[in-house]
Amino acid sequence: MLPSPLRWACSLVLLSAALLTTTAEAALFAKNSKVTILDASNFKREVLDIEKPTMVAFTAPWCGHCKNLVPDYTRVAAQLDGVVKLASIDCDDEKNKPTCGKYGIQGFPTLKLFPSTKKRLPKDYQGPRSAKDIAAYMVDALPMGAKKLKPEELQEYAEGEAATPKVILFSKKATSSPLYKSLALDFRKSLSFAFLRGDQRPVQAAARIHLGVDVSEDKLPLLIVVPARSDDGEFDKASIKKYTGALKYHELNAWIKETVPEAKSGKVRKPSKKPQLKKPTVKIDEEIQEVPEGANREWRAEEDMTEEEKKKKMEELAEMLNTAIKQGKDLREAKAAAAEPESVQKKNEEAAASTETDTPSTGPNSDESSSYSSSSSTDADDTTSIDHSASYASSGDNPDSLKENLQRWLEGEQVDWSSEYSTQFSDAHKAAEKLMAEDPDKAEQMALESERWLAQYLVSDLDMMKIAREKGNQDPSLNDDKIERVEKMYNEILKRIEVREQKLKDKPSAGASQEDVPEEQAKAPHDEL
């Protein structure tokens, strides 16, 4: 028999080992997981005293369904780390039972969302327990704290409210990302957040002119900060700061705190008592009467047109479309006729001369909306090329016009194209078939470039349709259903572009072996802009 002191020591060792084993078995979530472990002492601090959307899993260690929840719940917590919060509390622990009882927990696991509201009144989560569904639910719980700006609003927003620092995001997305919403929520009391489509030319031009910021597609997404200044201080473009780090939540959050004193101190924004004078918006290329050689020009919309002027302008736009189609065909034929240089030069000169006209469009209260842009550029060999783009919506009386046929075709109707258009489409189809047979790689590249061009102008048309409707245009071609159809076409084009780009990217290494990608890497994370 062991001496008494030794027996006690062995008993304590065994008891300690047993307790450690029990604790390890009781812990549903690993210590290094991103799931916040709650108890009675920290529940208020971690859940009730914050504004971040928080999901709490009320669990018990012996519960089989709780154990099944762990992998998906842990995955979402890691994917949305910082953006939202996922937490868990052990309701089988005696000290936690009053807290679980307060929220009426009768079964396990029970998932409750504590939304980003002042009272933090919880809502039961009744959806599927998969990582995908939980993540989508939590992302939807984020409030829209960032303002979506139009190009013409950028200058006033950046220069207004001098005492308020502003965070501005330029991206390729039409909506605010979960990460950006979360950042706007973090600093809602001290900063102002906004975002724009940085892949659109009007936005790029406005950023360059009003902020001195180069917003090119290869730099997107781009995040900048416009610092606060005194009410009587001049707006200084040079003071604008650009973010160059990793586009992740924790890195961005830390950079904003380091860059903006108000963000670190949590200083509440106070609007200026002095009236803000609205500066006139600078119109790009305004008052330019002549285009320098080799330069481009974009005509701006003109307002306050009479009904007669609008009707005349719509007729001019329709004629310009027809002219552009004819010029395109003539230019292609001219380039093919290498043995006739004089003919080529003549056709190009005629094409350039036929487009020298200003193109005002309708005002904000008109019944029709239109926009037209034309650019000319002169190459080193003195060859002038013309680029037309026109988008407009009208209930005109000429059903045989190209504009009406295109509108009906976009809406899924059967269109009786005129013989002129049928010939052009037939020629284009034959040329495409020939190119595919002779040089499939070049055909694939040309198709990709064409779809990129189409996507660029579709999104411009979408913006114009929405702007016209917001300004009071009640034309039937601007209703929600038709805008939705164009959006679907735009999204479909984007998918086709993505497939083509991936196909071209994979082609050089078609025979190479590919490794399996982990599921977490295969999914687009919500922790990015």
C-alpha positions as CSV (number, residue, x, y, z in Angstrom):
1,M,0.0,0.0,0.0
2,L,1.3,3.5,-0.9
3,P,2.0,6.0,1.9
4,S,-1.0,8.3,2.4
5,P,0.6,11.5,0.9
6,L,1.5,9.6,-2.2
7,R,-1.9,8.1,-2.5
8,W,-3.4,11.6,-2.4
9,A,-1.0,12.9,-5.0
10,C,-1.9,10.1,-7.4
11,S,-5.6,10.7,-6.8
12,L,-5.3,14.3,-7.6
13,V,-3.4,13.5,-10.8
14,L,-6.1,11.1,-11.9
15,L,-8.8,13.5,-11.0
16,S,-7.2,16.3,-12.9
17,A,-6.7,14.1,-16.0
18,A,-10.4,13.0,-15.8
19,L,-11.5,16.7,-15.6
20,L,-9.3,17.7,-18.5
21,T,-10.7,14.8,-20.6
22,T,-14.3,15.9,-19.7
23,T,-13.6,19.5,-20.6
24,A,-12.0,18.5,-24.0
25,E,-15.0,16.4,-24.8
26,A,-17.4,19.1,-23.8
27,A,-15.9,21.8,-26.1
28,L,-17.8,21.7,-29.4
29,F,-15.6,24.4,-31.0
30,A,-11.8,24.3,-31.3
31,K,-9.9,27.0,-29.4
32,N,-8.4,28.4,-32.6
33,S,-11.8,28.7,-34.4
34,K,-13.2,32.1,-35.2
35,V,-16.4,31.2,-33.2
36,T,-16.6,33.4,-30.1
37,I,-17.2,31.3,-27.0
38,L,-19.8,33.0,-24.7
39,D,-20.7,32.5,-21.1
40,A,-22.7,34.4,-18.5
41,S,-19.9,36.8,-17.8
42,N,-19.1,38.1,-21.4
43,F,-22.5,37.7,-23.1
44,K,-23.5,41.3,-22.7
45,R,-20.1,42.6,-23.8
46,E,-19.7,40.3,-26.8
47,V,-23.3,40.4,-28.0
48,L,-25.5,43.1,-26.5
49,D,-23.1,46.0,-26.4
50,I,-22.0,46.0,-30.0
51,E,-23.8,46.8,-33.3
52,K,-22.2,44.1,-35.5
53,P,-24.8,41.5,-36.6
54,T,-24.2,38.5,-34.3
55,M,-25.5,35.0,-34.5
56,V,-25.5,33.0,-31.3
57,A,-25.7,29.2,-31.3
58,F,-27.3,27.9,-28.0
59,T,-25.8,24.4,-27.7
60,A,-25.2,21.5,-25.4
61,P,-22.1,19.2,-25.6
62,W,-24.1,16.0,-25.7
63,C,-26.4,17.2,-28.5
64,G,-25.8,15.2,-31.8
65,H,-27.3,18.0,-34.0
66,C,-25.0,20.5,-32.3
67,K,-22.0,18.4,-33.2
68,N,-23.3,18.2,-36.8
69,L,-23.5,22.0,-36.9
70,V,-19.9,22.6,-35.9
71,P,-18.1,22.2,-39.3
72,D,-20.4,24.5,-41.2
73,Y,-20.7,27.0,-38.4
74,T,-16.9,27.1,-38.0
75,R,-16.5,27.6,-41.8
76,V,-18.8,30.6,-41.9
77,A,-17.1,32.1,-38.8
78,A,-13.8,31.9,-40.6
79,Q,-15.1,33.2,-44.0
80,L,-16.9,36.2,-42.4
81,D,-14.3,36.8,-39.7
82,G,-14.7,40.5,-38.6
83,V,-17.4,41.2,-41.2
84,V,-20.0,39.7,-38.8
85,K,-19.8,37.7,-35.6
86,L,-20.7,34.1,-35.0
87,A,-20.7,32.9,-31.3
88,S,-21.8,29.9,-29.2
89,I,-22.8,29.4,-25.6
90,D,-23.0,26.1,-23.7
91,C,-26.4,25.9,-22.1
92,D,-25.6,22.7,-20.3
93,D,-23.2,24.7,-18.1
94,E,-24.9,25.7,-14.8
95,K,-23.6,29.2,-14.8
96,N,-25.0,29.8,-18.4
97,K,-28.5,28.4,-17.7
98,P,-30.0,31.7,-16.6
99,T,-28.8,33.4,-19.8
100,C,-30.2,30.6,-22.0
101,G,-33.4,30.6,-20.0
102,K,-33.8,34.4,-20.6
103,Y,-34.0,33.8,-24.3
104,G,-36.4,30.8,-24.0
105,I,-34.1,28.1,-25.2
106,Q,-35.9,24.7,-25.2
107,G,-34.0,22.7,-27.7
108,F,-30.5,22.5,-29.2
109,P,-29.0,23.9,-31.2
110,T,-31.1,27.1,-31.3
111,L,-29.7,29.8,-33.6
112,K,-30.6,33.4,-32.9
113,L,-29.6,36.6,-34.8
114,F,-28.9,39.7,-32.8
115,P,-29.3,42.4,-35.5
116,S,-27.4,45.7,-35.7
117,T,-30.1,47.6,-34.0
118,K,-30.1,49.6,-30.8
119,K,-32.3,47.2,-28.8
120,R,-30.6,44.1,-30.2
121,L,-33.8,42.1,-30.1
122,P,-33.0,38.6,-31.3
123,K,-34.7,36.8,-34.2
124,D,-34.8,33.0,-34.6
125,Y,-32.9,31.6,-37.6
126,Q,-35.2,29.1,-39.2
127,G,-33.2,28.4,-42.4
128,P,-31.0,25.4,-43.4
129,R,-27.9,24.8,-41.3
130,S,-25.5,24.7,-44.2
131,A,-22.5,27.0,-44.4
132,K,-23.8,28.6,-47.6
133,D,-27.3,29.4,-46.2
134,I,-26.0,30.7,-42.8
135,A,-23.4,32.9,-44.6
136,A,-26.1,34.3,-47.0
137,Y,-28.3,35.1,-44.0
138,M,-25.6,36.9,-42.1
139,V,-24.6,38.9,-45.1
140,D,-28.2,40.0,-45.6
141,A,-28.2,41.2,-42.0
142,L,-25.7,43.9,-42.7
143,P,-27.3,47.3,-43.1
144,M,-26.6,49.4,-46.1
145,G,-24.3,52.0,-44.6
146,A,-22.6,53.2,-47.7
147,K,-24.1,55.6,-50.3
148,K,-24.1,54.7,-53.9
149,L,-23.0,57.8,-55.9
150,K,-23.6,58.8,-59.5
151,P,-20.7,60.4,-61.4
152,E,-22.3,63.8,-61.3
153,E,-22.6,63.5,-57.5
154,L,-19.0,62.7,-56.8
155,Q,-17.7,66.3,-56.6
156,E,-20.4,67.6,-54.3
157,Y,-20.0,64.6,-52.0
158,A,-16.2,64.8,-51.7
159,E,-16.1,68.5,-51.1
160,G,-19.2,68.8,-48.9
161,E,-19.4,68.5,-45.1
162,A,-15.8,69.6,-44.6
163,A,-15.6,68.3,-41.0
164,T,-16.5,64.7,-42.0
165,P,-13.8,62.4,-43.4
166,K,-15.0,60.3,-46.4
167,V,-14.2,56.8,-47.5
168,I,-14.8,56.2,-51.2
169,L,-14.7,52.8,-53.0
170,F,-14.4,52.4,-56.7
171,S,-15.1,48.8,-57.8
172,K,-16.6,46.7,-60.6
173,K,-19.6,45.8,-58.5
174,A,-23.1,47.4,-58.8
175,T,-23.8,46.9,-55.1
176,S,-21.8,47.4,-51.8
177,S,-19.9,44.3,-50.7
178,P,-20.4,42.7,-47.3
179,L,-16.9,43.8,-46.2
180,Y,-17.6,47.4,-47.2
181,K,-21.0,47.4,-45.4
182,S,-19.3,46.1,-42.3
183,L,-16.6,48.8,-42.4
184,A,-19.3,51.5,-42.8
185,L,-21.0,50.0,-39.8
186,D,-17.8,50.1,-37.7
187,F,-17.2,53.8,-38.3
188,R,-20.8,55.0,-38.9
189,K,-20.5,57.6,-36.1
190,S,-17.3,59.3,-37.4
191,L,-16.9,58.7,-41.1
192,S,-19.0,58.8,-44.3
193,F,-18.9,55.9,-46.8
194,A,-19.7,55.9,-50.5
195,F,-19.0,53.7,-53.6
196,L,-19.2,54.0,-57.4
197,R,-18.7,51.8,-60.4
198,G,-15.1,52.4,-61.3
199,D,-15.3,50.5,-64.5
200,Q,-17.5,53.2,-66.2
201,R,-16.0,56.0,-68.1
202,P,-18.1,58.9,-66.6
203,V,-17.0,57.8,-63.1
204,Q,-13.3,57.6,-64.2
205,A,-13.5,61.0,-65.8
206,A,-15.2,62.5,-62.7
207,A,-12.6,61.0,-60.4
208,R,-9.7,62.3,-62.5
209,I,-11.2,65.8,-62.8
210,H,-12.6,66.4,-59.3
211,L,-10.3,64.3,-57.2
212,G,-7.2,64.0,-59.2
213,V,-7.4,60.2,-58.9
214,D,-6.7,57.7,-61.7
215,V,-9.4,55.1,-61.6
216,S,-8.5,52.6,-64.4
217,E,-9.9,49.1,-64.5
218,D,-6.5,47.5,-63.7
219,K,-6.5,49.3,-60.4
220,L,-9.9,48.2,-59.2
221,P,-11.1,47.9,-56.6
222,L,-9.6,51.2,-55.3
223,L,-10.2,52.6,-51.9
224,I,-9.5,56.2,-51.0
225,V,-10.0,58.5,-48.0
226,V,-10.8,62.2,-48.3
227,P,-9.6,63.7,-45.0
228,A,-11.6,66.2,-42.9
229,R,-10.8,69.9,-43.1
230,S,-11.9,73.2,-41.5
231,D,-15.1,74.7,-42.7
232,D,-13.2,77.5,-44.5
233,G,-10.4,75.3,-45.7
234,E,-9.9,74.7,-49.4
235,F,-10.4,71.2,-50.8
236,D,-7.0,69.7,-51.4
237,K,-6.7,66.9,-53.9
238,A,-3.2,66.2,-52.8
239,S,-4.4,65.3,-49.3
240,I,-6.4,62.3,-50.6
241,K,-5.0,59.0,-49.4
242,K,-5.1,55.7,-51.3
243,Y,-5.1,52.2,-49.7
244,T,-2.5,49.8,-51.2
245,G,-2.7,46.8,-48.8
246,A,-4.5,43.5,-48.8
247,L,-8.3,43.8,-49.5
248,K,-9.2,42.1,-46.3
249,Y,-11.4,43.2,-43.4
250,H,-8.9,43.4,-40.6
251,E,-6.2,45.1,-42.7
252,L,-8.6,47.7,-44.0
253,N,-10.1,48.3,-40.5
254,A,-6.6,48.9,-39.1
255,W,-5.5,51.2,-42.0
256,I,-8.6,53.4,-41.6
257,K,-7.9,53.7,-37.9
258,E,-4.3,54.6,-38.6
259,T,-5.1,57.0,-41.4
260,V,-8.1,58.9,-40.1
261,P,-7.8,60.3,-36.6
262,E,-11.6,60.6,-36.2
263,A,-11.9,56.8,-36.9
264,K,-9.6,55.9,-34.0
265,S,-11.1,58.3,-31.6
266,G,-14.7,57.5,-32.5
267,K,-15.5,61.2,-32.8
268,V,-19.1,61.7,-33.7
269,R,-19.6,63.6,-37.0
270,K,-21.0,67.1,-36.5
271,P,-22.5,68.8,-39.6
272,S,-21.2,72.3,-40.3
273,K,-23.2,75.2,-39.1
274,K,-22.2,77.2,-42.1
275,P,-24.2,76.8,-45.2
276,Q,-22.4,74.8,-47.8
277,L,-22.2,76.5,-51.2
278,K,-23.0,74.2,-54.0
279,K,-20.3,74.5,-56.6
280,P,-21.3,74.1,-60.2
281,T,-20.5,70.7,-61.7
282,V,-17.9,70.9,-64.4
283,K,-19.1,69.4,-67.6
284,I,-16.5,67.4,-69.4
285,D,-15.5,68.7,-72.8
286,E,-18.0,71.6,-72.4
287,E,-17.7,74.5,-74.9
288,I,-15.2,72.6,-77.1
289,Q,-16.1,73.4,-80.6
290,E,-13.3,71.7,-82.5
291,V,-11.6,68.3,-82.0
292,P,-7.8,68.4,-82.2
293,E,-6.1,65.9,-84.4
294,G,-5.9,62.5,-82.7
295,A,-8.1,63.6,-79.8
296,N,-11.5,62.3,-78.7
297,R,-14.6,64.2,-77.8
298,E,-17.7,63.3,-75.9
299,W,-20.8,65.5,-76.3
300,R,-22.9,66.3,-73.2
301,A,-26.6,66.2,-72.9
302,E,-28.5,69.5,-73.4
303,E,-31.7,70.3,-71.5
304,D,-34.9,72.4,-72.0
305,M,-35.6,71.2,-75.5
306,T,-39.0,71.8,-77.1
307,E,-41.2,68.9,-78.3
308,E,-40.4,69.7,-81.9
309,E,-36.6,69.8,-81.1
310,K,-36.9,66.5,-79.3
311,K,-38.7,64.9,-82.2
312,K,-36.1,66.2,-84.7
313,K,-33.3,65.0,-82.5
314,M,-34.8,61.5,-82.3
315,E,-35.0,61.4,-86.1
316,E,-31.3,62.5,-86.3
317,L,-30.3,59.8,-83.8
318,A,-32.1,57.1,-85.8
319,E,-30.4,58.3,-89.0
320,M,-27.0,58.3,-87.3
321,L,-27.5,54.7,-86.3
322,N,-28.3,53.8,-89.9
323,T,-25.3,55.9,-91.1
324,A,-23.0,54.2,-88.6
325,I,-24.0,50.8,-89.8
326,K,-23.4,51.8,-93.4
327,Q,-20.1,53.4,-92.5
328,G,-19.0,50.3,-90.7
329,K,-19.6,48.2,-93.7
330,D,-17.9,50.7,-96.0
331,L,-14.9,50.9,-93.8
332,R,-14.5,47.1,-93.7
333,E,-14.8,46.9,-97.4
334,A,-12.3,49.7,-97.8
335,K,-9.7,48.1,-95.6
336,A,-10.0,44.9,-97.6
337,A,-9.4,46.7,-100.9
338,A,-5.7,47.2,-100.4
339,A,-5.2,47.8,-104.1
340,E,-7.4,50.9,-104.0
341,P,-5.8,53.3,-101.6
342,E,-7.6,56.3,-103.1
343,S,-11.0,54.7,-102.6
344,V,-10.1,53.9,-99.0
345,Q,-9.1,57.5,-98.3
346,K,-12.3,58.8,-99.9
347,K,-14.6,56.6,-97.9
348,N,-12.9,57.6,-94.6
349,E,-13.1,61.3,-95.4
350,E,-16.9,60.9,-96.2
351,A,-17.4,58.9,-92.9
352,A,-15.6,61.7,-90.9
353,A,-17.6,64.5,-92.6
354,S,-21.0,62.8,-92.1
355,T,-20.6,62.9,-88.3
356,E,-19.7,66.5,-87.6
357,T,-22.9,67.4,-85.8
358,D,-23.7,68.3,-82.2
359,T,-26.3,66.0,-80.5
360,P,-28.2,67.5,-77.7
361,S,-30.6,65.2,-75.8
362,T,-33.7,65.5,-73.8
363,G,-34.1,67.3,-70.5
364,P,-34.9,65.8,-67.1
365,N,-38.7,66.3,-67.5
366,S,-39.0,65.0,-71.0
367,D,-41.1,62.1,-72.2
368,E,-38.2,60.6,-74.2
369,S,-34.6,60.0,-73.2
370,S,-31.6,59.8,-75.4
371,S,-27.8,60.0,-75.3
372,Y,-25.3,60.0,-78.1
373,S,-21.6,60.1,-78.1
374,S,-19.2,60.1,-81.0
375,S,-15.4,60.2,-81.0
376,S,-13.0,60.6,-83.9
377,S,-9.3,59.7,-83.9
378,T,-6.6,60.2,-86.5
379,D,-3.9,57.6,-86.9
380,A,-0.3,58.3,-88.1
381,D,-1.3,57.3,-91.7
382,D,-4.0,60.0,-91.7
383,T,-6.8,57.5,-91.6
384,T,-9.7,58.8,-89.5
385,S,-11.9,56.3,-87.8
386,I,-15.4,57.1,-86.3
387,D,-16.9,55.5,-83.2
388,H,-20.6,56.0,-82.6
389,S,-22.7,54.9,-79.6
390,A,-26.3,55.8,-79.1
391,S,-28.8,54.6,-76.6
392,Y,-32.3,55.9,-76.2
393,A,-35.9,54.9,-75.4
394,S,-38.9,56.2,-77.2
395,S,-42.4,55.4,-78.2
396,G,-41.8,56.7,-81.7
397,D,-44.2,56.1,-84.6
398,N,-41.8,54.4,-86.9
399,P,-41.9,50.6,-86.2
400,D,-39.5,49.9,-89.0
401,S,-36.6,52.0,-87.6
402,L,-33.5,50.2,-86.4
403,K,-34.1,51.5,-82.9
404,E,-37.6,50.1,-82.6
405,N,-36.5,46.7,-84.1
406,L,-33.6,46.5,-81.6
407,Q,-35.9,47.3,-78.7
408,R,-38.4,44.7,-79.7
409,W,-35.7,42.1,-80.3
410,L,-34.2,42.8,-76.8
411,E,-37.7,42.1,-75.5
412,G,-37.8,38.7,-77.1
413,E,-40.1,39.4,-80.0
414,Q,-39.8,38.1,-83.5
415,V,-38.5,40.9,-85.6
416,D,-39.0,41.3,-89.4
417,W,-35.7,42.8,-90.3
418,S,-35.5,44.9,-93.4
419,S,-33.6,43.4,-96.4
420,E,-30.7,45.9,-95.7
421,Y,-30.2,44.6,-92.2
422,S,-30.7,41.0,-93.3
423,T,-27.9,41.3,-95.8
424,Q,-25.5,42.7,-93.2
425,F,-26.3,40.1,-90.7
426,S,-26.0,37.4,-93.3
427,D,-22.6,38.7,-94.4
428,A,-21.4,38.9,-90.8
429,H,-22.5,35.3,-90.1
430,K,-20.6,34.1,-93.2
431,A,-17.5,36.0,-92.3
432,A,-17.6,34.5,-88.8
433,E,-18.0,31.0,-90.1
434,K,-15.0,31.5,-92.4
435,L,-12.8,32.9,-89.7
436,M,-13.7,30.0,-87.4
437,A,-12.7,27.6,-90.1
438,E,-9.4,29.3,-91.0
439,D,-8.3,30.6,-87.6
440,P,-10.4,29.4,-84.6
441,D,-8.0,31.0,-82.1
442,K,-8.4,34.4,-83.7
443,A,-12.2,33.9,-83.9
444,E,-12.4,33.1,-80.2
445,Q,-10.4,36.3,-79.4
446,M,-12.6,38.4,-81.6
447,A,-15.7,37.0,-80.0
448,L,-14.3,37.8,-76.6
449,E,-13.5,41.4,-77.6
450,S,-16.9,41.8,-79.2
451,E,-18.7,40.6,-76.0
452,R,-16.5,42.9,-73.9
453,W,-17.6,45.8,-76.1
454,L,-21.2,44.8,-75.8
455,A,-21.0,44.5,-72.0
456,Q,-19.5,47.9,-71.8
457,Y,-22.3,49.6,-73.7
458,L,-25.1,47.5,-72.1
459,V,-24.1,48.7,-68.7
460,S,-24.0,52.3,-70.0
461,D,-27.5,51.8,-71.4
462,L,-28.7,50.5,-68.1
463,D,-27.3,53.5,-66.3
464,M,-28.9,55.9,-68.8
465,M,-32.3,54.1,-68.5
466,K,-32.2,54.3,-64.7
467,I,-31.1,58.0,-64.7
468,A,-33.8,58.9,-67.2
469,R,-36.5,57.2,-65.0
470,E,-35.2,58.8,-61.8
471,K,-35.5,62.2,-63.5
472,G,-39.2,61.6,-64.1
473,N,-39.3,60.0,-67.6
474,Q,-42.4,57.8,-67.8
475,D,-41.7,56.1,-71.1
476,P,-42.9,52.5,-71.1
477,S,-39.5,51.3,-72.4
478,L,-38.0,52.4,-69.0
479,N,-40.2,50.2,-66.8
480,D,-38.8,47.7,-64.3
481,D,-39.5,44.7,-66.5
482,K,-37.5,46.1,-69.4
483,I,-34.6,47.3,-67.3
484,E,-34.5,43.8,-65.7
485,R,-34.4,42.2,-69.2
486,V,-31.4,44.3,-70.1
487,E,-29.7,43.5,-66.8
488,K,-30.2,39.8,-67.4
489,M,-28.7,40.2,-70.8
490,Y,-25.7,42.1,-69.3
491,N,-25.2,39.4,-66.7
492,E,-25.4,36.7,-69.3
493,I,-22.8,38.5,-71.4
494,L,-20.5,38.7,-68.3
495,K,-20.9,34.9,-67.8
496,R,-20.0,34.3,-71.5
497,I,-16.9,36.6,-71.1
498,E,-15.8,34.8,-68.0
499,V,-16.1,31.4,-69.8
500,R,-14.2,32.7,-72.8
501,E,-11.5,34.3,-70.7
502,Q,-11.0,31.1,-68.7
503,K,-10.9,29.1,-71.9
504,L,-8.1,31.3,-73.4
505,K,-6.3,31.3,-70.1
506,D,-6.3,27.5,-69.8
507,K,-5.4,26.8,-73.4
508,P,-1.6,27.0,-73.1
509,S,-1.6,24.5,-70.3
510,A,-4.3,22.2,-71.6
511,G,-2.2,19.1,-71.0
512,A,-1.0,20.1,-67.6
513,S,-2.3,18.3,-64.6
514,Q,-4.5,20.3,-62.2
515,E,-4.6,19.9,-58.4
516,D,-7.8,19.8,-56.5
517,V,-8.8,23.1,-54.9
518,P,-10.0,23.1,-51.3
519,E,-13.6,24.0,-50.9
520,E,-12.8,27.1,-48.9
521,Q,-10.6,28.4,-51.7
522,A,-13.0,27.5,-54.4
523,K,-15.7,29.8,-53.0
524,A,-15.5,33.6,-53.4
525,P,-14.9,35.0,-49.9
526,H,-17.1,37.6,-48.4
527,D,-14.1,39.1,-46.6
528,E,-13.0,41.0,-49.8
529,L,-14.1,44.2,-51.5
